[in-house]
Amino acid sequence: MDYVSALLPPAVMAVFFIGVIRVIVKTQGGANKTKEDAAVDAALARAQGSRPVPENEA
């Protein structure tokens, strides 16, 4: 029975990992894509807007 207790945690983690990957793949694109792209664009704009401009580029 030691082999069952040794193999159970990796098997459970493998099933969980496969489930997470399937959820990620299913949620890519579709109706969520525009919303996700807008959120990323807004975050990038905030990050770029908060950077100071060096004097030689201004």
C-alpha positions as a LaTeX table, in Angstrom:
\begin{tabular}{lrrr}
\hline
Residue & $x$ (\AA) & $y$ (\AA) & $z$ (\AA) \\
\hline
Met1 & 0.00 & 0.00 & 0.00 \\
Asp2 & 2.98 & 2.33 & 0.27 \\
Tyr3 & 3.08 & 2.71 & $-3.51$ \\
Val4 & $-0.52$ & 3.98 & $-3.54$ \\
Ser5 & 0.21 & 6.66 & $-0.96$ \\
Ala6 & 3.39 & 7.56 & $-2.88$ \\
Leu7 & 1.60 & 7.93 & $-6.23$ \\
Leu8 & $-1.58$ & 9.63 & $-5.03$ \\
Pro9 & $-0.24$ & 13.20 & $-4.49$ \\
Pro10 & 1.44 & 13.42 & $-7.93$ \\
Ala11 & $-1.65$ & 12.00 & $-9.59$ \\
Val12 & $-3.92$ & 14.51 & $-7.85$ \\
Met13 & $-1.61$ & 17.37 & $-8.78$ \\
Ala14 & $-1.50$ & 16.18 & $-12.40$ \\
Val15 & $-5.30$ & 16.13 & $-12.61$ \\
Phe16 & $-5.50$ & 19.59 & $-11.02$ \\
Phe17 & $-2.84$ & 20.96 & $-13.41$ \\
Ile18 & $-4.65$ & 19.57 & $-16.45$ \\
Gly19 & $-7.87$ & 21.17 & $-15.21$ \\
Val20 & $-6.19$ & 24.55 & $-14.78$ \\
Ile21 & $-4.69$ & 24.39 & $-18.27$ \\
Arg22 & $-8.09$ & 23.49 & $-19.76$ \\
Val23 & $-9.74$ & 26.47 & $-18.04$ \\
Ile24 & $-7.01$ & 28.80 & $-19.29$ \\
Val25 & $-7.33$ & 27.55 & $-22.86$ \\
Lys26 & $-11.14$ & 27.73 & $-22.84$ \\
Thr27 & $-11.19$ & 31.31 & $-21.57$ \\
Gln28 & $-8.82$ & 32.62 & $-24.25$ \\
Gly29 & $-10.49$ & 34.58 & $-27.00$ \\
Gly30 & $-14.22$ & 34.83 & $-27.47$ \\
Ala31 & $-16.29$ & 37.40 & $-25.62$ \\
Asn32 & $-13.65$ & 37.90 & $-22.93$ \\
Lys33 & $-10.86$ & 38.77 & $-25.37$ \\
Thr34 & $-11.92$ & 42.38 & $-25.93$ \\
Lys35 & $-12.39$ & 43.00 & $-22.21$ \\
Glu36 & $-9.03$ & 41.44 & $-21.36$ \\
Asp37 & $-7.24$ & 43.36 & $-24.12$ \\
Ala38 & $-8.77$ & 46.63 & $-22.91$ \\
Ala39 & $-7.64$ & 45.92 & $-19.34$ \\
Val40 & $-4.08$ & 45.19 & $-20.48$ \\
Asp41 & $-3.99$ & 48.29 & $-22.67$ \\
Ala42 & $-5.21$ & 50.44 & $-19.77$ \\
Ala43 & $-2.60$ & 48.98 & $-17.41$ \\
Leu44 & 0.17 & 49.58 & $-19.95$ \\
Ala45 & $-0.98$ & 53.15 & $-20.51$ \\
Arg46 & $-0.93$ & 53.81 & $-16.74$ \\
Ala47 & 2.52 & 52.27 & $-16.42$ \\
Gln48 & 3.94 & 54.26 & $-19.32$ \\
Gly49 & 2.28 & 57.47 & $-18.15$ \\
Ser50 & 3.87 & 57.26 & $-14.72$ \\
Arg51 & 7.45 & 57.03 & $-16.03$ \\
Pro52 & 9.48 & 60.23 & $-15.94$ \\
Val53 & 10.77 & 61.35 & $-19.35$ \\
Pro54 & 14.55 & 61.82 & $-19.51$ \\
Glu55 & 15.59 & 65.40 & $-20.27$ \\
Asn56 & 17.45 & 64.53 & $-23.46$ \\
Glu57 & 14.28 & 62.99 & $-24.99$ \\
Ala58 & 11.91 & 65.82 & $-24.13$ \\
\hline
\end{tabular}
